[in-house]
């Protein structure tokens, strides 16, 4: 009986691991369908389904026979599949020829907000984003956060055409901007950015647990009266399909924001000349706040830098994070230096 109990516990754990991996790879699978270049890198969904299906068939047969699932059904076949999956991800990581830096927030076991129970507080997070996007605030990181944020927008196809991310020039950045709404009470915009170079306006409405207010997004759009270069961004923990948003709003996730700043951290850790120009205190604050976004707002587990490939889920999470950071770095550096390695 103990053998059966041990098996069911192991089976449940492994099945959960695979299903979590599938759920956490939805964007990768979607991207693979859109680009043949990405198919070989997508999570092998059919293989995972085969594993789960094989177990379910075996379990059903044993139940019909009035018996528990046989212990000998488990290890060899299932572990063989897991080994195949892990090897695919090990090979995939190796092929990227890119290494995350130890200071990447994905490895950070502490963060800025959880000790004061602000991990899921919406207003502090939107204020922190506005703080870091403003190049003249006390963080001392200058235009780096805004540059990497814009690079992440481009990576998510919310493109603002930027010739050189080092040359961006904001005219005004406002947090909690009060705007008049005809026939209604005034509203407050979370973040309003007026860019001088490139010439555009960006309006950001951030949500974590709260829902949209009645006519909130349409009121903001009516006030801005956006032209084709402007962007209205609806920022949420897990994303929302653009077709579910009122035109001209576009969806972005807090994970995309976190990835932008993870890319910034990796960029500075491998570019000492750039790092020497910025404030160490501001850099560490950004790193710890990004850790809050990843591990609390987005519920992404902390990865172990030294043991990142020990489990299938760790390998999948490491691989996905590695590739996303690499893409943002390549976008930020531009075509001229896109193939430059950062190791």
Protein Blocks (a to p, Z undefined) as FASTA:
>chain_A
ZZmmmmmmmmmmmmmmmmmmmmmmmmmmmmmmmpmklmmmpccfklmmmmmmmmmmmmmm
mmmnopacdfklmmmmmmmmmmmmmmmmmmmmmmnopacdfklmklpcbdfklmnopmmg
mklmmmmmmmmmpmkbmnonojmmmmmmmmmmmmnopaccdfblklgccfbdcehiacdd
ehiacdddfbacddfbdcddddddddfkbccdehklmmmmmmnopafkbccddddfkopa
fklpccfbdcddfklmmmmmmmmmmmmmmmmklmmmpcfklmmmmmmmmmmmmmmmnopa
cddfklmmmpmklmmmmmmmmmmmmmmmmmmnommlmmpccZZ
